[in-house]
Amino acid sequence: MTKDEIYAKLVEIIKDIKGDIEVSPETALIEGGIMDSLELLNYLTQIEEILNVNVGMDTLIESKLGIVGNMVNYISNN
């Protein structure tokens, strides 16, 4: 799967959770206040189910995966 395909899937997941919002690779889901903790868990669960990538909370924080572009790179490399 290409980075563009991963990005498109992440945008789809985010919009499924939050509705029609603007998403860019620089979008900060946590620090930007876009997602609360329950929405974040839903986001991670959908990533695991749809993209077959397990992201733990420690990895999420350490790798700053709350930023969409960072998540794309993480998924692409794993």
C-alpha positions in Angstrom: 0.0 0.0 0.0 1.4 3.4 -0.9 1.6 6.4 1.4 -1.1 8.1 -0.6 -3.4 5.1 -0.2 -2.6 5.0 3.6 -3.3 8.7 3.9 -6.7 8.3 2.0 -7.7 5.5 4.4 -6.8 7.5 7.5 -8.7 10.5 6.2 -11.7 8.2 5.6 -11.4 6.8 9.2 -11.1 10.3 10.7 -14.1 11.6 8.7 -16.1 8.5 9.8 -15.4 9.4 13.4 -15.6 13.3 13.2 -17.7 14.1 10.2 -16.7 16.2 7.3 -13.6 18.0 8.7 -10.5 19.3 6.9 -7.6 16.9 7.3 -4.0 17.4 6.1 -0.8 15.5 6.9 0.0 18.2 9.5 -3.4 17.7 11.3 -2.8 17.1 15.0 -5.7 14.9 16.2 -4.8 15.0 19.9 -3.0 18.2 20.5 -5.3 20.0 18.1 -8.3 18.9 20.2 -9.9 17.2 17.2 -10.4 13.9 19.0 -11.1 13.0 22.6 -9.9 9.8 24.2 -12.8 7.7 23.2 -12.6 8.9 19.6 -8.9 8.2 19.6 -9.5 4.6 20.8 -12.0 4.2 18.0 -9.4 5.6 15.5 -6.7 3.2 16.6 -9.2 0.3 16.6 -10.2 1.1 13.0 -6.6 1.4 11.9 -5.9 -2.0 13.4 -8.9 -3.6 11.7 -8.7 -1.8 8.3 -4.9 -1.4 7.9 -3.8 -4.4 10.0 -1.4 -2.4 12.1 -1.2 -2.5 15.8 -0.5 0.8 17.5 0.0 0.8 21.2 -0.5 3.9 23.3 3.2 4.1 24.1 4.1 4.1 20.5 1.4 6.6 19.7 2.9 9.1 22.2 6.6 8.4 21.6 6.3 8.6 17.8 3.8 11.5 17.8 1.3 9.4 15.8 -1.5 11.8 16.6 -0.2 13.8 13.7 -1.7 12.3 10.5 1.5 12.4 8.5 3.5 10.7 11.2 0.9 7.9 11.3 1.1 7.5 7.5 4.9 7.1 7.8 4.6 4.7 10.7 2.1 2.5 8.9 4.2 2.6 5.7 7.3 1.4 7.6 5.5 -1.3 9.6 
